[in-house]
Amino acid sequence: MEKNNILKVIGAFIFVFGIFFLLLSITNIFNDIDFMDQYNNCIEVSKYQPEILDICKENVSEGLGIAIRTNQVEFTTGQYLKIYIRQIINVLLAVLLIILGDFLYISSKRKKTETKETKVKAIVKPTTKKKKVVRKKKK
């Protein structure tokens, strides 16, 4: 019986953690998109002030976790894919945690009801059939 309660607590914890991780992943998607937009704006400004370009590259490299070469100005397709796929994997991992937590929580409930049913079956005693007495009517 205690094992069912532990599974239920673990399932609930994983479920809540998955919800928070999903919210964080969605927030990070918007944050990364904002970094890319700001980098594009920074490139436009740096056309007039070339010394700003190095600062823009350093900021976006730290923020997005990608390396931008010195002779590179715009993102490559591989860099875009790296940014988006990383965030998609985070979202899918969060959904997987939610499903796993829900499965553990629900399965602990099923085990609890199954144990209750077996206890009830053990307590119930079989009944014996009573013979019907047929009386003959007197004429």
Backbone as ProteinMPNN parsed JSONL, in Angstrom:
{"seq_chain_A": "MEKNNILKVIGAFIFVFGIFFLLLSITNIFNDIDFMDQYNNCIEVSKYQPEILDICKENVSEGLGIAIRTNQVEFTTGQYLKIYIRQIINVLLAVLLIILGDFLYISSKRKKTETKETKVKAIVKPTTKKKKVVRKKKK", "coords_chain_A": {"N_chain_A": [[0.822, -1.189, 0.0], [1.979, 1.263, 0.732], [3.819, 1.512, -1.292], [2.268, 2.165, -3.475], [1.458, 4.75, -2.759], [3.914, 6.049, -2.811], [4.585, 5.817, -5.526], [2.526, 7.358, -6.551], [3.14, 9.903, -5.517], [5.658, 10.315, -6.702], [4.899, 10.255, -9.402], [3.199, 12.516, -9.482], [5.042, 14.504, -8.85], [6.84, 14.356, -11.041], [5.056, 15.011, -13.069], [4.325, 17.697, -12.415], [6.864, 18.864, -12.527], [7.344, 18.466, -15.246], [5.382, 20.15, -16.355], [6.32, 22.683, -15.506], [8.798, 22.644, -16.812], [7.947, 22.577, -19.448], [6.74, 25.111, -19.672], [9.022, 26.689, -19.271], [10.53, 25.917, -21.503], [8.943, 26.847, -23.625], [9.081, 29.57, -23.102], [11.804, 29.94, -23.523], [11.942, 29.518, -26.267], [10.713, 31.843, -27.326], [12.505, 33.673, -26.285], [14.899, 33.003, -27.643], [14.122, 33.574, -30.27], [13.795, 36.307, -30.011], [16.467, 37.012, -29.48], [17.577, 36.439, -32.012], [16.208, 38.283, -33.616], [17.089, 40.7, -32.481], [19.773, 40.488, -33.051], [19.751, 40.685, -35.839], [18.813, 43.319, -36.062], [20.95, 44.584, -34.867], [22.944, 44.069, -36.7], [22.102, 45.669, -38.822], [22.487, 48.2, -37.711], [25.226, 48.104, -37.331], [26.282, 48.306, -39.856], [26.732, 50.88, -40.318], [28.354, 51.455, -38.244], [31.014, 49.783, -37.8], [32.476, 48.769, -35.583], [30.638, 47.918, -33.734], [29.695, 45.495, -34.61], [31.289, 43.326, -33.708], [30.629, 43.29, -31.001], [27.921, 42.665, -31.181], [28.043, 40.061, -32.255], [29.329, 38.729, -30.177], [27.454, 38.982, -28.087], [25.202, 37.569, -29.128], [26.326, 35.087, -29.478], [26.847, 34.268, -26.852], [24.251, 34.353, -25.822], [22.68, 32.578, -27.42], [24.218, 30.337, -27.593], [25.737, 29.588, -29.79], [28.385, 29.568, -32.184], [29.711, 32.268, -33.924], [31.41, 32.974, -36.781], [34.279, 35.056, -37.555], [34.274, 36.178, -40.121], [31.662, 35.984, -40.767], [28.398, 37.255, -41.14], [25.55, 36.987, -41.169], [23.193, 34.517, -39.879], [23.756, 31.029, -40.481], [22.108, 28.318, -42.254], [22.415, 25.969, -40.834], [22.888, 26.944, -38.257], [20.443, 28.168, -37.671], [18.849, 25.856, -37.692], [20.004, 24.45, -35.555], [19.332, 26.071, -33.393], [16.476, 26.043, -33.437], [15.838, 23.267, -33.424], [16.948, 22.426, -31.011], [15.253, 23.731, -29.202], [12.799, 22.569, -29.878], [13.298, 19.919, -29.167], [13.537, 20.266, -26.407], [10.884, 20.989, -25.761], [9.521, 18.642, -26.52], [10.704, 16.839, -24.75], [9.731, 17.853, -22.347], [6.981, 17.356, -22.688], [7.082, 14.583, -22.761], [7.88, 14.079, -20.113], [5.599, 14.977, -18.787], [3.693, 13.126, -19.703], [4.824, 10.745, -18.714], [4.76, 11.238, -15.928], [1.989, 11.435, -15.549], [1.232, 8.846, -16.295], [2.488, 7.299, -14.276], [1.141, 8.287, -12.035], [-1.568, 7.626, -12.586], [-1.341, 4.84, -12.879], [-0.662, 4.092, -10.301], [-3.037, 4.58, -8.968], [-4.687, 2.663, -10.137], [-3.503, 0.288, -9.238], [-4.018, 0.536, -6.544], [-6.835, 0.344, -6.429], [-7.125, -2.238, -7.4], [-5.941, -3.756, -5.366], [-7.712, -3.263, -3.288], [-10.025, -4.495, -4.264], [-9.238, -7.192, -4.281], [-8.934, -7.657, -1.552], [-11.545, -7.366, -0.665], [-12.779, -9.505, -1.955], [-11.599, -11.601, -0.628], [-12.679, -11.463, 1.897], [-15.42, -11.921, 1.664], [-17.651, -14.52, 2.22], [-18.494, -17.678, 0.829], [-21.849, -18.403, 0.002], [-24.345, -20.758, 1.002], [-26.751, -22.672, -0.782], [-30.136, -22.551, -0.067], [-32.534, -25.038, 0.478], [-35.589, -25.266, -1.143], [-38.618, -25.621, 0.357], [-41.227, -27.55, -0.508], [-44.533, -27.579, -0.103], [-47.259, -29.619, 0.099], [-50.504, -29.024, -0.907], [-53.396, -29.38, 1.008], [-56.3, -31.187, 0.336]], "CA_chain_A": [[0.0, 0.0, 0.0], [2.858, 2.418, 0.763], [4.462, 1.609, -2.599], [1.33, 2.895, -4.337], [1.518, 6.164, -2.394], [5.194, 6.578, -3.286], [4.455, 5.968, -6.977], [1.622, 8.477, -6.788], [3.888, 11.13, -5.233], [6.676, 10.462, -7.749], [4.191, 10.617, -10.626], [2.743, 13.902, -9.372], [6.225, 15.359, -8.901], [7.316, 14.37, -12.425], [4.052, 15.745, -13.841], [4.467, 19.134, -12.132], [8.152, 19.254, -13.091], [7.157, 18.521, -16.698], [4.622, 21.375, -16.665], [7.227, 23.817, -15.372], [9.803, 22.539, -17.86], [7.277, 22.974, -20.693], [6.629, 26.579, -19.655], [10.367, 27.226, -19.456], [10.927, 25.666, -22.895], [8.203, 27.779, -24.48], [9.667, 30.885, -22.862], [13.114, 29.971, -24.18], [11.731, 29.661, -27.71], [10.504, 33.262, -27.597], [13.747, 34.354, -25.954], [15.836, 32.779, -28.742], [13.643, 34.337, -31.43], [14.112, 37.701, -29.726], [17.906, 37.158, -29.702], [17.844, 36.476, -33.447], [15.719, 39.572, -34.132], [17.986, 41.757, -32.008], [21.032, 40.371, -33.796], [19.513, 41.26, -37.168], [18.772, 44.778, -35.878], [22.306, 45.012, -34.548], [23.687, 44.037, -37.964], [21.703, 46.86, -39.571], [23.149, 49.346, -37.094], [26.675, 47.974, -37.47], [26.706, 48.671, -41.209], [27.192, 52.254, -40.224], [29.38, 51.498, -37.202], [31.564, 48.423, -37.834], [32.991, 48.291, -34.283], [29.525, 47.323, -32.989], [29.461, 44.143, -35.122], [31.923, 42.346, -32.819], [29.827, 43.228, -29.77], [26.69, 41.937, -31.537], [28.384, 38.639, -32.386], [29.636, 38.192, -28.837], [26.192, 38.883, -27.334], [24.352, 36.513, -29.651], [27.013, 33.812, -29.218], [26.605, 33.912, -25.448], [22.817, 34.18, -25.586], [22.121, 31.432, -28.132], [25.092, 29.182, -27.474], [26.279, 29.215, -31.095], [29.592, 30.315, -32.538], [29.628, 33.024, -35.172], [32.763, 33.216, -37.275], [34.621, 36.479, -37.708], [33.903, 36.66, -41.453], [30.24, 35.7, -40.948], [27.531, 38.328, -40.664], [24.209, 36.453, -40.91], [23.132, 33.119, -39.448], [23.679, 29.998, -41.519], [20.959, 27.423, -42.099], [22.739, 25.042, -39.743], [22.71, 27.637, -36.979], [18.998, 28.267, -37.447], [18.362, 24.519, -37.335], [20.491, 24.127, -34.214], [18.544, 26.845, -32.421], [15.093, 25.583, -33.39], [15.754, 21.843, -33.045], [17.22, 22.338, -29.57], [14.045, 24.129, -28.477], [11.769, 21.546, -30.125], [13.645, 18.76, -28.323], [13.175, 20.616, -25.025], [9.423, 20.918, -25.636], [9.14, 17.231, -26.569], [11.137, 16.228, -23.485], [8.781, 18.283, -21.32], [5.74, 16.613, -22.916], [7.367, 13.217, -22.329], [7.841, 14.065, -18.645], [4.197, 15.102, -18.382], [3.043, 11.837, -19.969], [5.376, 9.771, -17.764], [4.214, 11.534, -14.607], [0.575, 11.073, -15.57], [1.16, 7.386, -16.323], [2.811, 6.789, -12.935], [0.065, 8.679, -11.118], [-2.757, 6.831, -12.901], [-1.089, 3.42, -12.606], [-0.698, 3.868, -8.851], [-4.455, 4.522, -8.599], [-5.209, 1.369, -10.57], [-2.996, -0.74, -8.33], [-4.705, 0.698, -5.266], [-8.185, -0.207, -6.539], [-7.009, -3.688, -7.557], [-5.683, -4.353, -4.058], [-8.95, -3.186, -2.521], [-10.936, -5.517, -4.777], [-8.805, -8.519, -3.839], [-9.232, -7.765, -0.134], [-12.985, -7.558, -0.525], [-13.079, -10.861, -2.385], [-11.127, -12.544, 0.376], [-13.533, -11.371, 3.079], [-16.752, -12.442, 1.365], [-17.738, -15.981, 2.357], [-19.472, -18.244, -0.105], [-23.138, -18.723, 0.618], [-24.91, -22.058, 0.608], [-28.109, -22.545, -1.299], [-31.161, -23.13, 0.805], [-33.497, -25.866, -0.242], [-36.957, -24.788, -1.061], [-39.542, -26.624, 0.88], [-42.462, -27.549, -1.266], [-45.586, -28.158, 0.698], [-48.428, -30.047, -0.674], [-51.749, -28.446, -0.425], [-54.39, -30.363, 1.456], [-57.579, -31.059, -0.344]], "C_chain_A": [[0.871, 1.26, 0.0], [3.554, 2.609, -0.577], [3.568, 2.377, -3.567], [1.365, 4.388, -4.044], [2.814, 6.798, -2.886], [5.148, 6.783, -4.793], [3.574, 7.164, -7.324], [2.341, 9.81, -6.573], [4.943, 11.377, -6.309], [6.018, 10.878, -9.064], [3.729, 12.062, -10.605], [3.922, 14.87, -9.477], [6.744, 15.471, -10.332], [6.351, 15.157, -13.305], [4.208, 17.25, -13.66], [5.792, 19.652, -12.689], [8.058, 19.376, -14.605], [6.403, 19.764, -17.126], [5.538, 22.598, -16.589], [8.291, 23.819, -16.47], [9.212, 22.926, -19.216], [7.139, 24.495, -20.766], [7.982, 27.238, -19.885], [10.827, 27.057, -20.904], [10.225, 26.619, -23.852], [8.75, 29.199, -24.316], [11.018, 31.011, -23.56], [12.99, 30.085, -25.698], [11.563, 31.14, -28.063], [11.764, 34.081, -27.304], [14.769, 34.211, -27.082], [15.417, 33.534, -29.999], [13.95, 35.821, -31.241], [15.602, 37.965, -29.915], [18.224, 37.275, -31.191], [17.376, 37.8, -34.061], [16.65, 40.717, -33.73], [19.329, 41.72, -32.728], [20.872, 40.96, -35.205], [19.443, 42.783, -37.102], [20.171, 45.336, -35.634], [23.177, 45.029, -35.811], [23.363, 45.28, -38.797], [22.399, 48.109, -39.025], [24.649, 49.292, -37.357], [27.162, 48.253, -38.888], [27.235, 50.097, -41.228], [28.292, 52.409, -39.178], [29.978, 50.092, -37.061], [32.085, 47.904, -36.495], [31.9, 47.639, -33.434], [29.301, 45.868, -33.398], [30.075, 43.079, -34.218], [31.152, 42.196, -31.507], [28.537, 42.457, -30.024], [26.953, 40.439, -31.608], [28.645, 38.003, -31.031], [28.348, 37.999, -28.023], [25.339, 37.722, -27.815], [25.004, 35.142, -29.438], [26.789, 33.348, -27.791], [25.132, 33.594, -25.204], [22.245, 32.919, -26.204], [22.99, 30.179, -28.031], [25.61, 28.681, -28.814], [27.503, 30.079, -31.369], [29.385, 30.996, -33.884], [31.05, 33.384, -35.586], [33.007, 34.707, -37.481], [34.213, 37.018, -39.07], [32.425, 36.444, -41.758], [29.406, 36.844, -40.389], [26.163, 37.771, -40.289], [24.296, 34.995, -40.476], [23.128, 32.182, -40.646], [22.45, 29.137, -41.263], [21.187, 26.443, -40.961], [22.555, 25.673, -38.371], [21.236, 27.833, -36.653], [18.437, 26.915, -37.0], [18.783, 24.136, -35.918], [19.655, 24.832, -33.144], [17.136, 26.267, -32.29], [14.971, 24.13, -32.95], [16.018, 21.667, -31.56], [15.965, 22.695, -28.773], [12.909, 23.131, -28.682], [12.03, 20.312, -29.275], [13.3, 19.041, -26.871], [11.669, 20.519, -24.795], [8.966, 19.459, -25.626], [9.554, 16.492, -25.302], [10.185, 16.603, -22.351], [7.456, 17.543, -21.466], [5.916, 15.16, -22.488], [7.342, 13.098, -20.808], [6.406, 14.163, -18.133], [3.477, 13.774, -18.57], [3.524, 10.78, -18.987], [4.817, 9.989, -16.359], [2.747, 11.164, -14.5], [0.4, 9.558, -15.538], [1.452, 6.792, -14.943], [1.694, 7.096, -11.944], [-1.172, 7.81, -11.332], [-2.531, 5.361, -12.572], [-1.073, 3.132, -11.115], [-2.135, 3.827, -8.354], [-5.055, 3.171, -8.967], [-4.761, 0.259, -9.632], [-3.72, -0.672, -6.993], [-6.107, 0.101, -5.334], [-8.144, -1.716, -6.725], [-6.754, -4.355, -6.22], [-6.925, -4.296, -3.188], [-9.923, -4.267, -2.972], [-10.526, -6.907, -4.309], [-9.067, -8.698, -2.351], [-10.714, -8.029, 0.088], [-13.357, -8.973, -0.921], [-12.65, -11.873, -1.332], [-12.048, -12.559, 1.591], [-14.892, -12.021, 2.838], [-16.726, -13.964, 1.43], [-18.751, -16.504, 1.352], [-20.746, -18.623, 0.647], [-23.604, -20.087, 0.137], [-26.343, -21.849, 0.161], [-29.071, -23.225, -0.334], [-32.132, -23.916, -0.058], [-34.881, -25.267, -0.069], [-37.835, -25.927, -0.589], [-40.843, -26.482, 0.126], [-43.508, -28.243, -0.412], [-46.754, -28.518, -0.198], [-49.664, -29.454, -0.05], [-52.713, -29.555, -0.051], [-55.704, -30.098, 0.756], [-58.712, -31.254, 0.562]], "O_chain_A": [[0.53, 2.234, -0.672], [3.851, 3.74, -0.964], [4.06, 3.152, -4.386], [1.309, 5.204, -4.963], [2.818, 7.947, -3.327], [5.616, 7.806, -5.293], [3.848, 7.892, -8.279], [2.17, 10.741, -7.36], [5.109, 12.504, -6.776], [6.526, 11.755, -9.762], [3.855, 12.764, -11.608], [3.819, 15.921, -10.11], [7.055, 16.57, -10.789], [6.783, 15.892, -14.192], [4.222, 17.996, -14.639], [5.847, 20.744, -13.254], [8.633, 20.296, -15.187], [6.735, 20.373, -18.143], [5.539, 23.441, -17.486], [8.641, 24.875, -16.997], [9.896, 23.533, -20.041], [7.394, 25.093, -21.811], [8.08, 28.229, -20.608], [11.447, 27.96, -21.466], [10.842, 27.137, -24.783], [8.866, 29.938, -25.294], [11.34, 32.059, -24.12], [13.848, 30.687, -26.344], [12.199, 31.632, -28.995], [12.05, 35.06, -27.993], [15.433, 35.183, -27.441], [16.264, 34.072, -30.713], [14.321, 36.51, -32.191], [15.982, 39.01, -30.445], [19.038, 38.106, -31.592], [18.055, 38.37, -34.915], [16.959, 41.592, -34.539], [19.946, 42.754, -32.984], [21.763, 41.653, -35.696], [19.956, 43.464, -37.989], [20.528, 46.407, -36.125], [24.037, 45.894, -35.969], [24.255, 45.872, -39.404], [22.844, 48.966, -39.788], [25.275, 50.327, -37.583], [28.364, 48.423, -39.093], [28.075, 50.459, -42.052], [29.066, 53.366, -39.214], [29.479, 49.295, -36.267], [32.13, 46.69, -36.296], [32.208, 46.885, -32.511], [28.77, 45.085, -32.611], [29.458, 42.04, -33.982], [31.04, 41.094, -30.971], [28.104, 41.678, -29.175], [26.177, 39.642, -31.082], [28.23, 36.874, -30.773], [28.176, 36.98, -27.354], [24.805, 36.968, -27.002], [24.305, 34.148, -29.24], [26.565, 32.162, -27.549], [24.81, 32.667, -24.461], [21.413, 32.253, -25.588], [22.535, 29.082, -28.352], [25.892, 27.493, -28.968], [27.63, 31.185, -30.843], [28.942, 30.377, -34.851], [31.792, 34.016, -34.833], [32.074, 35.504, -37.568], [33.842, 38.186, -39.183], [31.98, 36.691, -42.879], [29.675, 37.341, -39.296], [25.664, 38.054, -39.2], [25.312, 34.328, -40.669], [22.568, 32.5, -41.695], [21.832, 29.212, -40.202], [20.264, 26.124, -40.213], [22.116, 25.01, -37.431], [20.823, 27.685, -35.503], [17.652, 26.838, -36.055], [17.994, 23.559, -35.17], [19.319, 24.243, -32.117], [16.655, 26.028, -31.182], [14.077, 23.801, -32.171], [15.375, 20.84, -30.914], [15.649, 22.035, -27.783], [12.139, 22.875, -27.757], [11.099, 19.724, -28.725], [12.82, 18.152, -26.169], [11.226, 20.025, -23.757], [8.121, 19.08, -24.815], [8.831, 15.613, -24.833], [9.869, 15.774, -21.497], [6.865, 17.142, -20.463], [5.001, 14.567, -21.916], [6.832, 12.113, -20.274], [6.044, 13.507, -17.156], [2.731, 13.343, -17.69], [2.721, 9.998, -18.478], [4.444, 9.031, -15.68], [2.308, 10.639, -13.476], [-0.473, 9.045, -14.839], [0.747, 5.888, -14.493], [1.346, 6.258, -11.112], [-1.758, 7.314, -10.369], [-3.425, 4.701, -12.043], [-1.437, 2.031, -10.7], [-2.428, 3.103, -7.402], [-5.836, 2.602, -8.204], [-5.553, -0.612, -9.273], [-4.003, -1.702, -6.381], [-6.531, -0.578, -4.399], [-9.042, -2.414, -6.253], [-7.303, -5.425, -5.959], [-7.162, -5.22, -2.41], [-10.579, -4.892, -2.138], [-11.387, -7.72, -3.973], [-9.396, -9.805, -1.926], [-11.084, -8.834, 0.943], [-14.195, -9.585, -0.259], [-13.299, -12.908, -1.174], [-12.175, -13.593, 2.248], [-15.451, -12.621, 3.756], [-15.899, -14.614, 0.79], [-19.748, -15.843, 1.063], [-20.703, -19.101, 1.781], [-23.302, -20.512, -0.978], [-27.051, -20.973, 0.658], [-28.827, -24.333, 0.141], [-32.493, -23.511, -1.162], [-35.268, -24.826, 1.014], [-37.774, -27.046, -1.098], [-41.472, -25.424, 0.126], [-43.338, -29.407, -0.049], [-47.143, -27.788, -1.11], [-49.824, -29.401, 1.17], [-52.812, -30.563, -0.752], [-56.15, -28.96, 0.607], [-59.864, -31.176, 0.136]]}, "name": "protein", "num_of_chains": 1, "seq": "MEKNNILKVIGAFIFVFGIFFLLLSITNIFNDIDFMDQYNNCIEVSKYQPEILDICKENVSEGLGIAIRTNQVEFTTGQYLKIYIRQIINVLLAVLLIILGDFLYISSKRKKTETKETKVKAIVKPTTKKKKVVRKKKK"}
